[in-house]
Amino acid sequence: MRILVVTSYVPFEMGGNERLALALVRELNKRGHEADWLFTPQNRHYLFRSLMAGYLANYLTDVREVDGRPIERVITIKFPSFAVRHPVQLCWFAHRQREYYDLWDEWYAYQKRIGAGWRRKIQRFLLHRIDNHLLSRHVKKLYAISGNVANRLKKWGNHDAEILYPPPLREELIRFEAYEPFIFAFSRLIVPKRMDLLIEAMRYVKSKVIRGIIGGKGAEYDRLNKMVQKYGLQDRVTLSGPLSDEEVFDYVARCRAVFFAPRNEDYGLVTVEAMRSHKPVITCTDSGGPTELVRDGMNGFVLPPDPLAIAKRIDELADSEDLAKSLGKQAYEDSRIISWDAVVKRLTAPL
């Protein structure tokens, strides 16, 4: 089958959804399909007219054929790529512009304070109408990357979506080596990822052996570094800065556990990548996607976003490597059902 994978992209901001698109193309080609990718414009929401320009650019993109050769199926991932025109479009849905959906209350409160509330309300109404029209009329089959995302689709638009979890994108780098005494966390260092929770928790960890290592770059780096200095945790918490994929998976292969506790995450590839490496994941009850894979006390820990509760579990892992082994073994077994064979089979099935 000749398949085009389409997602929208902001230049210089290669993230999980873009990586997912490229990985899907790779896996489709491995299994005998002829697949390629297309990145379409996605403008930031700060200027609504710019956001709408991105939707218009996607809507004007006709992907039914290339040089006279038909494309049999299109798979879109992230807004506004589902606006492209093709008669057989499947959407493996990641998210819409979240400030107008699940992040609305917090964002709107700020917009009201700066005098833009009424404009944002009108814009939100228009964007919901546009998204609902496109998802109903342009998309033949709707999948969601997690139950959390499927619930959002149902809540805003009454769209039904099948859950199809993405597998690890860099399977060839995943391995297991040891359960060394450190907790590893890696992500973009932005507020929703809540890396400060791990730093706060390390203040209350009693073990003198276990450490925390935080990898990544982002706007929160300086604030997190100041927290480490303020609490005198220089010997307990390390901010490693940017890491290559190889360096990330080297840390994952050796750590005692992975900490990943964002707020209301869409899915979180970190979770399944850690589980595939035989590592338990520490996450929080309000973390969204990760809580669908992590089972408290079985293959990791699902805790309230409370530094004391997190510290208690870190101490348990510090005291017992066997506990980490037991949880990690189950994490690996649970992760095996999420595979590229299953994904490709469902996305190429007859409609």
BAPA-359717 format. One line per field, with one value per residue (C-alpha): residue number from 0; x, y, z. Coordinates in steps of 0.25 Angstrom, whole numbers, plus 5000, padded with zeros to 4 digits. Layout:
! residues N
resi	[NUM / ...]
X	[X / ...]
Y	[Y / ...]
Z	[Z / ...]
This chain:
! residues 351
resi	[0 / 1 / 2 / 3 / 4 / 5 / 6 / 7 / 8 / 9 / 10 / 11 / 12 / 13 / 14 / 15 / 16 / 17 / 18 / 19 / 20 / 21 / 22 / 23 / 24 / 25 / 26 / 27 / 28 / 29 / 30 / 31 / 32 / 33 / 34 / 35 / 36 / 37 / 38 / 39 / 40 / 41 / 42 / 43 / 44 / 45 / 46 / 47 / 48 / 49 / 50 / 51 / 52 / 53 / 54 / 55 / 56 / 57 / 58 / 59 / 60 / 61 / 62 / 63 / 64 / 65 / 66 / 67 / 68 / 69 / 70 / 71 / 72 / 73 / 74 / 75 / 76 / 77 / 78 / 79 / 80 / 81 / 82 / 83 / 84 / 85 / 86 / 87 / 88 / 89 / 90 / 91 / 92 / 93 / 94 / 95 / 96 / 97 / 98 / 99 / 100 / 101 / 102 / 103 / 104 / 105 / 106 / 107 / 108 / 109 / 110 / 111 / 112 / 113 / 114 / 115 / 116 / 117 / 118 / 119 / 120 / 121 / 122 / 123 / 124 / 125 / 126 / 127 / 128 / 129 / 130 / 131 / 132 / 133 / 134 / 135 / 136 / 137 / 138 / 139 / 140 / 141 / 142 / 143 / 144 / 145 / 146 / 147 / 148 / 149 / 150 / 151 / 152 / 153 / 154 / 155 / 156 / 157 / 158 / 159 / 160 / 161 / 162 / 163 / 164 / 165 / 166 / 167 / 168 / 169 / 170 / 171 / 172 / 173 / 174 / 175 / 176 / 177 / 178 / 179 / 180 / 181 / 182 / 183 / 184 / 185 / 186 / 187 / 188 / 189 / 190 / 191 / 192 / 193 / 194 / 195 / 196 / 197 / 198 / 199 / 200 / 201 / 202 / 203 / 204 / 205 / 206 / 207 / 208 / 209 / 210 / 211 / 212 / 213 / 214 / 215 / 216 / 217 / 218 / 219 / 220 / 221 / 222 / 223 / 224 / 225 / 226 / 227 / 228 / 229 / 230 / 231 / 232 / 233 / 234 / 235 / 236 / 237 / 238 / 239 / 240 / 241 / 242 / 243 / 244 / 245 / 246 / 247 / 248 / 249 / 250 / 251 / 252 / 253 / 254 / 255 / 256 / 257 / 258 / 259 / 260 / 261 / 262 / 263 / 264 / 265 / 266 / 267 / 268 / 269 / 270 / 271 / 272 / 273 / 274 / 275 / 276 / 277 / 278 / 279 / 280 / 281 / 282 / 283 / 284 / 285 / 286 / 287 / 288 / 289 / 290 / 291 / 292 / 293 / 294 / 295 / 296 / 297 / 298 / 299 / 300 / 301 / 302 / 303 / 304 / 305 / 306 / 307 / 308 / 309 / 310 / 311 / 312 / 313 / 314 / 315 / 316 / 317 / 318 / 319 / 320 / 321 / 322 / 323 / 324 / 325 / 326 / 327 / 328 / 329 / 330 / 331 / 332 / 333 / 334 / 335 / 336 / 337 / 338 / 339 / 340 / 341 / 342 / 343 / 344 / 345 / 346 / 347 / 348 / 349 / 350]
X	[5000 / 5005 / 5003 / 5007 / 5009 / 5006 / 5008 / 5009 / 5023 / 5028 / 5042 / 5054 / 5044 / 5045 / 5037 / 5030 / 5019 / 5029 / 5038 / 5025 / 5022 / 5036 / 5036 / 5023 / 5028 / 5041 / 5032 / 5022 / 5034 / 5040 / 5027 / 5026 / 5018 / 5022 / 5022 / 5027 / 5025 / 5020 / 5022 / 5012 / 5011 / 5007 / 5007 / 5007 / 4994 / 4999 / 4993 / 4980 / 4981 / 4994 / 4988 / 4977 / 4987 / 4993 / 4979 / 4977 / 4991 / 4987 / 4973 / 4979 / 4989 / 4983 / 4990 / 4982 / 4994 / 5008 / 5013 / 5001 / 5003 / 4991 / 4994 / 4985 / 4984 / 4988 / 4991 / 4991 / 4995 / 4995 / 4987 / 4985 / 4990 / 4976 / 4971 / 4979 / 4970 / 4970 / 4958 / 4964 / 4970 / 4972 / 4976 / 4985 / 4981 / 4991 / 4985 / 4978 / 4983 / 4982 / 4980 / 4966 / 4963 / 4968 / 4977 / 4966 / 4962 / 4977 / 4980 / 4967 / 4969 / 4982 / 4976 / 4965 / 4975 / 4982 / 4968 / 4968 / 4957 / 4946 / 4954 / 4959 / 4945 / 4941 / 4953 / 4951 / 4937 / 4942 / 4953 / 4944 / 4935 / 4946 / 4953 / 4940 / 4936 / 4950 / 4950 / 4936 / 4937 / 4952 / 4955 / 4950 / 4956 / 4960 / 4970 / 4976 / 4990 / 4984 / 4971 / 4974 / 4974 / 4962 / 4954 / 4957 / 4952 / 4939 / 4938 / 4940 / 4933 / 4927 / 4937 / 4939 / 4953 / 4960 / 4972 / 4985 / 4998 / 5011 / 5022 / 5036 / 5042 / 5056 / 5055 / 5069 / 5075 / 5067 / 5075 / 5077 / 5090 / 5088 / 5080 / 5090 / 5086 / 5080 / 5066 / 5067 / 5057 / 5058 / 5049 / 5048 / 5050 / 5037 / 5027 / 5017 / 5027 / 5029 / 5043 / 5043 / 5035 / 5047 / 5056 / 5046 / 5045 / 5060 / 5060 / 5053 / 5060 / 5067 / 5076 / 5090 / 5093 / 5082 / 5083 / 5074 / 5079 / 5071 / 5074 / 5069 / 5068 / 5058 / 5052 / 5052 / 5067 / 5071 / 5060 / 5063 / 5077 / 5074 / 5066 / 5077 / 5086 / 5076 / 5073 / 5088 / 5085 / 5098 / 5102 / 5089 / 5083 / 5090 / 5085 / 5092 / 5087 / 5084 / 5086 / 5087 / 5078 / 5090 / 5093 / 5078 / 5077 / 5090 / 5084 / 5071 / 5079 / 5086 / 5077 / 5069 / 5056 / 5051 / 5043 / 5033 / 5021 / 5016 / 5003 / 4992 / 5001 / 4995 / 5003 / 5018 / 5027 / 5037 / 5028 / 5028 / 5042 / 5046 / 5037 / 5044 / 5057 / 5052 / 5051 / 5039 / 5033 / 5030 / 5018 / 5006 / 4991 / 4989 / 4999 / 4989 / 4995 / 5006 / 4996 / 4989 / 5002 / 5008 / 5001 / 5004 / 5012 / 5012 / 5021 / 5024 / 5018 / 5006 / 5006 / 5000 / 5008 / 5014 / 5029 / 5028 / 5020 / 5030 / 5042 / 5036 / 5036 / 5050 / 5055 / 5048 / 5055 / 5068 / 5068 / 5064 / 5070 / 5061 / 5048 / 5053 / 5056 / 5042 / 5035 / 5044 / 5042 / 5027 / 5028 / 5036 / 5025 / 5014 / 5021 / 5022 / 5007 / 5011 / 5017 / 5019 / 5014 / 5000 / 5001 / 5004 / 4993 / 4982 / 4986 / 4987 / 4974 / 4963 / 4953]
Y	[5000 / 5014 / 5022 / 5037 / 5040 / 5055 / 5063 / 5078 / 5083 / 5096 / 5098 / 5095 / 5088 / 5073 / 5066 / 5053 / 5055 / 5058 / 5046 / 5037 / 5041 / 5037 / 5024 / 5020 / 5022 / 5014 / 5003 / 5003 / 5002 / 4990 / 4983 / 4984 / 4997 / 5009 / 5020 / 5034 / 5046 / 5060 / 5071 / 5082 / 5096 / 5098 / 5112 / 5116 / 5120 / 5133 / 5140 / 5134 / 5138 / 5131 / 5119 / 5120 / 5122 / 5108 / 5102 / 5108 / 5104 / 5089 / 5090 / 5095 / 5083 / 5072 / 5059 / 5050 / 5047 / 5051 / 5052 / 5045 / 5033 / 5032 / 5031 / 5020 / 5024 / 5036 / 5035 / 5049 / 5051 / 5065 / 5078 / 5084 / 5073 / 5066 / 5077 / 5072 / 5066 / 5052 / 5042 / 5032 / 5038 / 5031 / 5040 / 5034 / 5046 / 5052 / 5066 / 5079 / 5093 / 5089 / 5104 / 5104 / 5090 / 5083 / 5095 / 5105 / 5109 / 5112 / 5119 / 5127 / 5132 / 5138 / 5144 / 5151 / 5158 / 5164 / 5168 / 5158 / 5148 / 5152 / 5150 / 5137 / 5132 / 5135 / 5129 / 5116 / 5115 / 5116 / 5106 / 5096 / 5097 / 5096 / 5084 / 5076 / 5078 / 5073 / 5061 / 5058 / 5060 / 5058 / 5046 / 5032 / 5025 / 5032 / 5026 / 5032 / 5030 / 5028 / 5027 / 5041 / 5046 / 5038 / 5044 / 5058 / 5055 / 5050 / 5061 / 5072 / 5068 / 5054 / 5047 / 5032 / 5028 / 5014 / 5014 / 5010 / 5012 / 5016 / 5007 / 5012 / 5020 / 5016 / 5001 / 4998 / 5007 / 5000 / 4991 / 4986 / 4987 / 4988 / 4995 / 5005 / 5014 / 5026 / 5031 / 5036 / 5046 / 5052 / 5061 / 5075 / 5084 / 5091 / 5094 / 5083 / 5072 / 5075 / 5072 / 5080 / 5069 / 5060 / 5071 / 5073 / 5059 / 5057 / 5067 / 5056 / 5043 / 5037 / 5028 / 5034 / 5025 / 5028 / 5040 / 5047 / 5050 / 5060 / 5060 / 5070 / 5085 / 5095 / 5108 / 5102 / 5098 / 5111 / 5110 / 5095 / 5098 / 5109 / 5099 / 5089 / 5100 / 5106 / 5092 / 5088 / 5076 / 5077 / 5063 / 5057 / 5063 / 5065 / 5073 / 5067 / 5077 / 5072 / 5058 / 5050 / 5038 / 5029 / 5036 / 5035 / 5021 / 5018 / 5025 / 5017 / 5004 / 5006 / 5013 / 5008 / 5014 / 5025 / 5037 / 5042 / 5050 / 5061 / 5068 / 5062 / 5056 / 5052 / 5039 / 5040 / 5031 / 5031 / 5022 / 5010 / 5012 / 5011 / 4999 / 4992 / 4994 / 4986 / 4999 / 5002 / 5016 / 5026 / 5034 / 5042 / 5040 / 5053 / 5050 / 5045 / 5036 / 5029 / 5024 / 5016 / 5007 / 5008 / 4999 / 5003 / 4993 / 4984 / 4990 / 5003 / 5014 / 5023 / 5033 / 5046 / 5058 / 5060 / 5060 / 5052 / 5041 / 5040 / 5041 / 5029 / 5020 / 5025 / 5020 / 5007 / 5005 / 5010 / 4999 / 4988 / 4985 / 4973 / 4981 / 4989 / 4976 / 4970 / 4983 / 4984 / 4970 / 4972 / 4985 / 4979 / 4968 / 4978 / 4987 / 4975 / 4976 / 4990 / 4986 / 4992 / 4979 / 4982 / 4997 / 4995 / 4984 / 4993 / 5005 / 4997 / 4989 / 4990 / 5000]
Z	[5000 / 4997 / 5010 / 5013 / 5028 / 5031 / 5043 / 5046 / 5050 / 5056 / 5051 / 5061 / 5070 / 5067 / 5078 / 5081 / 5070 / 5059 / 5063 / 5064 / 5049 / 5045 / 5052 / 5046 / 5032 / 5036 / 5041 / 5029 / 5020 / 5028 / 5026 / 5011 / 5009 / 5001 / 5011 / 5012 / 5021 / 5020 / 5030 / 5029 / 5035 / 5050 / 5055 / 5069 / 5076 / 5082 / 5069 / 5065 / 5051 / 5050 / 5056 / 5045 / 5035 / 5038 / 5037 / 5023 / 5018 / 5022 / 5016 / 5003 / 5003 / 4994 / 4996 / 4987 / 4977 / 4974 / 4960 / 4955 / 4965 / 4975 / 4990 / 4995 / 5009 / 5018 / 5033 / 5041 / 5055 / 5060 / 5058 / 5048 / 5039 / 5039 / 5030 / 5018 / 5007 / 5004 / 5002 / 5011 / 5024 / 5037 / 5049 / 5059 / 5068 / 5078 / 5082 / 5078 / 5082 / 5097 / 5102 / 5095 / 5101 / 5114 / 5118 / 5115 / 5130 / 5134 / 5121 / 5120 / 5134 / 5130 / 5117 / 5125 / 5134 / 5122 / 5115 / 5104 / 5110 / 5101 / 5089 / 5093 / 5096 / 5082 / 5076 / 5085 / 5079 / 5065 / 5067 / 5073 / 5061 / 5051 / 5058 / 5060 / 5045 / 5041 / 5050 / 5046 / 5031 / 5027 / 5035 / 5032 / 5044 / 5057 / 5067 / 5079 / 5085 / 5099 / 5107 / 5112 / 5098 / 5094 / 5106 / 5102 / 5088 / 5094 / 5104 / 5093 / 5081 / 5084 / 5075 / 5077 / 5076 / 5077 / 5087 / 5080 / 5088 / 5081 / 5083 / 5087 / 5075 / 5077 / 5080 / 5075 / 5086 / 5098 / 5106 / 5121 / 5129 / 5144 / 5155 / 5159 / 5171 / 5164 / 5159 / 5145 / 5139 / 5125 / 5117 / 5112 / 5124 / 5124 / 5135 / 5131 / 5132 / 5147 / 5149 / 5162 / 5168 / 5168 / 5174 / 5185 / 5188 / 5189 / 5200 / 5208 / 5204 / 5215 / 5207 / 5206 / 5194 / 5184 / 5175 / 5165 / 5151 / 5142 / 5127 / 5117 / 5113 / 5113 / 5120 / 5134 / 5134 / 5142 / 5152 / 5155 / 5156 / 5166 / 5174 / 5175 / 5180 / 5190 / 5196 / 5197 / 5188 / 5179 / 5184 / 5182 / 5169 / 5156 / 5144 / 5133 / 5122 / 5108 / 5105 / 5092 / 5090 / 5092 / 5105 / 5110 / 5108 / 5114 / 5127 / 5126 / 5124 / 5137 / 5147 / 5158 / 5153 / 5144 / 5149 / 5140 / 5146 / 5137 / 5139 / 5130 / 5119 / 5106 / 5106 / 5109 / 5101 / 5113 / 5121 / 5110 / 5107 / 5122 / 5123 / 5111 / 5118 / 5130 / 5139 / 5148 / 5146 / 5157 / 5152 / 5159 / 5160 / 5151 / 5141 / 5130 / 5120 / 5128 / 5138 / 5128 / 5127 / 5141 / 5151 / 5165 / 5173 / 5161 / 5150 / 5157 / 5166 / 5164 / 5175 / 5178 / 5174 / 5188 / 5190 / 5203 / 5196 / 5185 / 5195 / 5202 / 5190 / 5186 / 5199 / 5197 / 5184 / 5190 / 5201 / 5191 / 5178 / 5178 / 5178 / 5166 / 5159 / 5162 / 5157 / 5145 / 5141 / 5141 / 5134 / 5123 / 5121 / 5121 / 5111 / 5101 / 5096 / 5090 / 5077 / 5063 / 5057 / 5064 / 5060 / 5046 / 5045 / 5050 / 5042 / 5029 / 5031 / 5021 / 5024]
